[in-house]
Amino acid sequence: MKKYGSRNALYDKLHKGGVLVCIGLTLYGTVLLTDHFYKYFKYVRPQIQASKAAAEQELLSEGSSEKIM
């Protein structure tokens, strides 16, 4: 059997480095995506729901029979 040469060892190190970079980017992207979802559900979505409820309440008050009397 042939022994691995220094060229193959270099290729193995480069491949391992590339795999580690890909794993790191995946973990970093997962953290960013999780943070984005957290901020959306914690801050943005409640504001949207509150503004929709306020607009609906305003529309209901415009058509209210209390103003007729």
N, CA and C of each residue as an Amber inpcrd file, in Angstrom:
protein
   207
   0.8250000  -1.1820000   0.0000000   0.0000000   0.0000000   0.0000000
   0.8670000   1.2430000   0.0000000   0.3260000   2.2690000  -0.6690000
   1.0370000   3.5430000  -0.6960000   0.7240000   4.3400000   0.5600000
   1.7200000   5.0590000   1.0000000   1.4960000   5.9680000   2.1100000
   0.9700000   7.2920000   1.5400000   0.2120000   7.9840000   2.3720000
  -0.2560000   9.2930000   1.9460000   0.9220000  10.2390000   1.8520000
   0.9120000  11.0330000   0.8040000   1.9760000  12.0080000   0.6420000
   1.6270000  13.3100000   1.3290000   2.5420000  14.2360000   1.2740000
   2.2940000  15.5280000   1.9140000   1.2010000  16.2940000   1.1770000
   1.0130000  16.0230000  -0.1200000  -0.0230000  16.6960000  -0.8930000
  -1.4130000  16.2860000  -0.3840000  -1.5960000  14.9980000  -0.1330000
  -2.8860000  14.5340000   0.3690000  -3.1580000  15.0650000   1.7740000
  -2.1210000  15.1940000   2.5780000  -2.3030000  15.7440000   3.9210000
  -2.7300000  17.2110000   3.8310000  -2.1740000  17.9330000   2.8810000
  -2.5600000  19.3290000   2.6790000  -4.0170000  19.4150000   2.2310000
  -4.4170000  18.5470000   1.3080000  -5.8060000  18.5270000   0.8410000
  -6.7640000  18.1900000   1.9840000  -6.3520000  17.2660000   2.8450000
  -7.1920000  16.9080000   3.9900000  -7.3720000  18.0920000   4.9360000
  -6.2840000  18.8310000   5.1810000  -6.3750000  20.0030000   6.0480000
  -7.2490000  21.0850000   5.4210000  -7.1170000  21.3060000   4.1290000
  -7.9430000  22.3000000   3.4510000  -9.4190000  21.8990000   3.4770000
  -9.6850000  20.6310000   3.2680000 -11.0610000  20.1500000   3.2980000
 -11.6520000  20.3060000   4.6940000 -10.8860000  19.9500000   5.7130000
 -11.3540000  20.0750000   7.0810000 -11.6340000  21.5490000   7.4110000
 -10.7730000  22.4360000   6.9560000 -10.9840000  23.8710000   7.1720000
 -12.2490000  24.3590000   6.4860000 -12.4730000  23.9050000   5.2660000
 -13.6900000  24.2970000   4.5480000 -14.9430000  23.7950000   5.2320000
 -14.8940000  22.5670000   5.7210000 -16.0490000  22.0030000   6.4320000
 -16.3060000  22.7940000   7.7120000 -15.2610000  23.1420000   8.4380000
 -15.4340000  23.9140000   9.6670000 -16.0010000  25.3070000   9.3800000
 -15.5810000  25.9190000   8.2810000 -16.1340000  27.2190000   7.8950000
 -17.6230000  27.0860000   7.5780000 -18.0040000  26.0490000   6.8620000
 -19.4160000  25.8310000   6.5430000 -20.2500000  25.5980000   7.7960000
 -19.7230000  24.8320000   8.7250000 -20.4380000  24.5880000   9.9860000
 -20.5780000  25.8930000  10.7670000 -19.5190000  26.6760000  10.8110000
 -19.5680000  27.9590000  11.5140000 -20.5800000  28.9090000  10.9010000
 -20.6150000  28.9940000   9.5720000 -21.5890000  29.8630000   8.9090000
 -23.0150000  29.3950000   9.1600000 -23.2230000  28.0910000   9.1940000
 -24.5540000  27.5560000   9.4650000 -24.9950000  27.9100000  10.8810000
 -24.1120000  27.7470000  11.8480000 -24.4530000  28.0910000  13.2310000
 -24.7130000  29.5850000  13.3800000 -23.8960000  30.4060000  12.7500000
 -24.0660000  31.8570000  12.8100000 -25.3940000  32.2670000  12.1700000
 -25.7150000  31.6860000  11.0300000 -26.9840000  31.9810000  10.3720000
 -28.1680000  31.5420000  11.1990000 -28.0440000  30.4150000  11.8760000
 -29.1230000  29.9370000  12.7410000 -29.3500000  30.9010000  13.9000000
 -28.2750000  31.4120000  14.4620000 -28.4000000  32.3820000  15.5540000
 -29.0740000  33.6560000  15.0540000 -28.6690000  34.1500000  13.8890000
 -29.2740000  35.3590000  13.3420000 -30.7540000  35.1610000  13.0370000
 -31.0920000  34.0190000  12.4620000 -32.4840000  33.7340000  12.1310000
 -33.3400000  33.6080000  13.3860000 -32.8030000  32.9580000  14.3960000
 -33.5260000  32.8210000  15.6570000 -33.7490000  34.1870000  16.2990000
 -32.7420000  35.0450000  16.2680000 -32.8680000  36.3920000  16.8130000
 -33.9190000  37.1930000  16.0560000 -33.9540000  37.0380000  14.7470000
 -34.9350000  37.7390000  13.9210000 -36.3560000  37.3020000  14.2800000
 -36.5810000  36.0070000  14.3970000 -37.8990000  35.5030000  14.7570000
 -38.3000000  35.9580000  16.1620000 -37.3680000  35.9510000  17.0890000
 -37.6570000  36.3870000  18.4550000 -38.1080000  37.8460000  18.4620000
 -37.3670000  38.7060000  17.7780000 -37.7210000  40.1250000  17.7500000
 -39.0630000  40.3490000  17.0590000 -39.3360000  39.5710000  16.0160000
 -40.6110000  39.7250000  15.3210000 -41.7730000  39.3660000  16.2500000
 -41.7110000  38.2070000  16.8790000 -42.8180000  37.7630000  17.7130000
 -42.8990000  38.5220000  19.0370000 -41.8000000  39.0880000  19.4990000
 -41.7950000  39.8050000  20.7690000 -42.2110000  41.2650000  20.6010000
 -41.8100000  41.9210000  19.5080000 -42.0250000  43.3570000  19.3670000
 -42.9170000  43.7390000  18.1830000 -42.6380000  43.2260000  17.0130000
 -43.3120000  43.6880000  15.8020000 -44.7390000  43.1710000  15.7200000
 -44.9300000  41.8940000  15.9180000 -46.2620000  41.2980000  15.7790000
 -47.2750000  41.8880000  16.7590000 -46.9160000  42.0960000  18.0400000
 -47.8910000  42.7320000  18.9270000 -48.2650000  44.1570000  18.4960000
 -47.3160000  44.9060000  17.9360000 -47.6340000  46.2480000  17.4490000
 -48.5930000  46.1910000  16.2680000 -48.3950000  45.2310000  15.3810000
 -49.2870000  45.0750000  14.2340000 -50.6850000  44.7030000  14.7130000
 -50.7620000  43.7780000  15.6560000 -52.0670000  43.3650000  16.1800000
 -52.7490000  44.5210000  16.9110000 -51.9960000  45.3230000  17.6400000
 -52.5780000  46.4570000  18.3570000 -53.1040000  47.5020000  17.3750000
 -52.3610000  47.7680000  16.3140000 -52.8200000  48.7540000  15.3420000
 -54.0520000  48.2500000  14.5930000 -54.1100000  46.9470000  14.3040000
 -55.2990000  46.3880000  13.6640000 -56.5020000  46.4770000  14.5940000
 -56.3000000  46.1890000  15.8660000 -57.3970000  46.2670000  16.8380000
 -57.8710000  47.7010000  16.9960000 -56.9420000  48.6660000  17.0070000
 -57.3210000  50.0760000  17.1290000 -58.1000000  50.5290000  15.9000000
 -57.6640000  50.0990000  14.7120000 -58.3710000  50.4640000  13.4880000
 -59.7580000  49.8410000  13.4680000 -59.8740000  48.6010000  13.9040000
 -61.1800000  47.9400000  13.9440000 -62.0960000  48.6180000  14.9530000
 -61.5590000  49.0000000  16.0940000 -62.3530000  49.6910000  17.1090000
 -62.8220000  51.0440000  16.5910000 -61.9660000  51.7280000  15.8500000
 -62.3430000  53.0220000  15.2730000 -63.4650000  52.8530000  14.2530000
 -63.3770000  51.8220000  13.4270000 -64.4360000  51.5670000  12.4610000
 -65.7380000  51.2040000  13.1590000 -65.6640000  50.4380000  14.2250000
 -66.8760000  50.0770000  14.9620000 -67.4860000  51.2890000  15.6510000
 -66.6510000  52.1800000  16.1550000 -67.1740000  53.3740000  16.8370000
 -67.7900000  54.3510000  15.8370000 -67.3210000  54.3720000  14.5980000
 -67.9040000  55.2400000  13.5750000 -69.3130000  54.8040000  13.2320000
 -69.5650000  53.5200000  13.2520000 -70.8800000  53.0070000  12.9150000
 -71.7470000  52.7780000  14.1280000 -71.3170000  53.2640000  15.2660000
 -72.0400000  53.0150000  16.5080000 -73.3530000  53.7980000  16.5410000
 -74.3580000  53.2080000  17.1700000 -75.6570000  53.8800000  17.2810000
 -75.6440000  54.9280000  18.3840000 -74.6140000  54.9790000  19.1930000
 -74.5260000  55.9670000  20.2690000 -74.3920000  57.3830000  19.7120000
 -73.7640000  57.5410000  18.5680000 -73.5820000  58.8660000  18.0000000
 -74.8890000  59.3880000  17.3920000 -75.8070000  58.5190000  17.0250000
 -77.0480000  58.9470000  16.4000000 -77.9100000  59.6970000  17.4000000
 -77.9540000  59.2670000  18.5920000 -78.8040000  59.9060000  19.5990000
 -78.2050000  61.1610000  20.0670000
